[in-house]
């Protein structure tokens, strides 16, 4: 994938970890599992594999609602688990010009 390609869709998964008692964060809420599952789903989708770049990101300012996933310039989802990726994948297919 060409990182300079303007047709690339960028997806960010917050990996922020807050330390301290009672400090909820995306990382402590399973963001690494969400990132891994989303990367796998994208890599195994022939319509999206060459169009979507998924990466970890710093704090999105919504730790209490994490894990948070953002399609840059478009949607944001909170309290995401690996089982919740259907809606995100459908949004990516729509943005990529494909209907689910």
C-alpha positions as a Markdown table, in Angstrom:
| # | Residue | x | y | z |
|---|---|---|---|---|
| 1 | Unk | 0.0 | 0.0 | 0.0 |
| 2 | Unk | 1.2 | 3.5 | -0.8 |
| 3 | Unk | 1.1 | 5.7 | 2.3 |
| 4 | Unk | 1.0 | 8.8 | 0.1 |
| 5 | Unk | -2.0 | 7.6 | -1.9 |
| 6 | Unk | -4.9 | 10.0 | -1.2 |
| 7 | Unk | -7.4 | 7.1 | -1.7 |
| 8 | Unk | -6.0 | 5.2 | 1.3 |
| 9 | Unk | -8.4 | 5.0 | 4.2 |
| 10 | Unk | -6.7 | 5.4 | 7.6 |
| 11 | Unk | -8.1 | 3.8 | 10.7 |
| 12 | Unk | -6.8 | 4.5 | 14.2 |
| 13 | Unk | -7.2 | 2.4 | 17.3 |
| 14 | Unk | -6.4 | 4.2 | 20.5 |
| 15 | Unk | -3.8 | 2.3 | 22.5 |
| 16 | Unk | -3.4 | 4.8 | 25.3 |
| 17 | Unk | -2.8 | 3.4 | 28.8 |
| 18 | Unk | -3.5 | 5.4 | 31.9 |
| 19 | Unk | -1.8 | 4.4 | 35.1 |
| 20 | Unk | -3.3 | 4.6 | 38.5 |
| 21 | Unk | -6.1 | 3.1 | 40.5 |
| 22 | Unk | -9.4 | 3.4 | 38.8 |
| 23 | Unk | -8.0 | 4.9 | 35.6 |
| 24 | Unk | -9.9 | 3.4 | 32.7 |
| 25 | Unk | -8.0 | 3.5 | 29.4 |
| 26 | Unk | -8.4 | 2.0 | 25.9 |
| 27 | Unk | -5.4 | -0.2 | 26.4 |
| 28 | Unk | -6.6 | -1.6 | 29.7 |
| 29 | Unk | -10.0 | -2.2 | 28.1 |
| 30 | Unk | -8.7 | -4.5 | 25.3 |
| 31 | Unk | -7.6 | -2.1 | 22.5 |
| 32 | Unk | -4.7 | -4.4 | 21.5 |
| 33 | Unk | -7.2 | -7.2 | 20.8 |
| 34 | Unk | -9.4 | -4.8 | 18.8 |
| 35 | Unk | -6.4 | -3.6 | 16.8 |
| 36 | Unk | -5.3 | -7.2 | 16.0 |
| 37 | Unk | -8.8 | -8.3 | 15.1 |
| 38 | Unk | -9.3 | -5.3 | 12.8 |
| 39 | Unk | -6.0 | -5.8 | 11.1 |
| 40 | Unk | -6.9 | -9.4 | 10.5 |
| 41 | Unk | -10.3 | -8.5 | 9.1 |
| 42 | Unk | -8.9 | -5.9 | 6.8 |
| 43 | Unk | -6.1 | -8.2 | 5.5 |
| 44 | Unk | -8.6 | -11.0 | 4.8 |
| 45 | Unk | -11.0 | -8.7 | 2.9 |
| 46 | Unk | -10.0 | -8.5 | -0.8 |
| 47 | Unk | -12.0 | -5.3 | -1.2 |
| 48 | Unk | -10.2 | -3.4 | 1.6 |
| 49 | Unk | -6.7 | -5.0 | 2.0 |
| 50 | Unk | -5.1 | -2.6 | -0.5 |
| 51 | Unk | -7.1 | 0.5 | 0.5 |
| 52 | Unk | -7.1 | 0.6 | 4.3 |
| 53 | Unk | -4.3 | 1.2 | 6.7 |
| 54 | Unk | -4.9 | 0.3 | 10.4 |
| 55 | Unk | -2.6 | 1.5 | 13.1 |
| 56 | Unk | -2.4 | 2.2 | 16.8 |
| 57 | Unk | -2.8 | 5.7 | 18.0 |
| 58 | Unk | -2.2 | 7.9 | 21.1 |
| 59 | Unk | -5.1 | 9.1 | 23.3 |
| 60 | Unk | -8.2 | 10.3 | 21.5 |
| 61 | Unk | -9.5 | 12.0 | 24.7 |
| 62 | Unk | -12.3 | 9.5 | 25.4 |
| 63 | Unk | -10.5 | 7.0 | 27.7 |
| 64 | Unk | -13.6 | 6.4 | 29.8 |
| 65 | Unk | -15.4 | 5.1 | 26.7 |
| 66 | Unk | -12.6 | 3.0 | 25.3 |
| 67 | Unk | -11.5 | 1.2 | 23.3 |
| 68 | Unk | -12.0 | 3.8 | 20.6 |
| 69 | Unk | -11.7 | 3.4 | 16.9 |
| 70 | Unk | -11.7 | 6.2 | 14.3 |
| 71 | Unk | -11.8 | 6.3 | 10.6 |
| 72 | Unk | -9.8 | 9.4 | 10.0 |
| 73 | Unk | -12.1 | 12.2 | 8.6 |
| 74 | Unk | -15.2 | 10.1 | 9.2 |
| 75 | Unk | -16.7 | 8.0 | 12.0 |
| 76 | Unk | -15.6 | 7.2 | 15.5 |
| 77 | Unk | -16.7 | 4.2 | 17.6 |
| 78 | Unk | -16.4 | 3.8 | 21.4 |
| 79 | Unk | -16.5 | 0.8 | 23.7 |
| 80 | Unk | -15.4 | -1.4 | 20.7 |
| 81 | Unk | -14.7 | -5.1 | 21.2 |
| 82 | Unk | -13.4 | -7.6 | 18.6 |
| 83 | Unk | -17.0 | -8.8 | 18.2 |
| 84 | Unk | -18.2 | -5.3 | 17.2 |
| 85 | Unk | -16.2 | -5.0 | 14.0 |
| 86 | Unk | -19.1 | -5.6 | 11.6 |
| 87 | Unk | -20.3 | -2.0 | 11.6 |
| 88 | Unk | -16.8 | -0.7 | 11.2 |
| 89 | Unk | -16.1 | -3.0 | 8.3 |
| 90 | Unk | -19.4 | -2.0 | 6.6 |
| 91 | Unk | -18.4 | 1.7 | 6.9 |
| 92 | Unk | -15.0 | 0.9 | 5.4 |
| 93 | Unk | -16.6 | -0.9 | 2.5 |
| 94 | Unk | -18.9 | 2.0 | 1.8 |
| 95 | Unk | -16.0 | 4.5 | 2.0 |
| 96 | Unk | -14.1 | 2.2 | -0.3 |
| 97 | Unk | -16.9 | 2.3 | -2.9 |
| 98 | Unk | -18.2 | -1.2 | -2.1 |
| 99 | Unk | -21.6 | -2.0 | -0.6 |
| 100 | Unk | -21.7 | -4.7 | 2.1 |
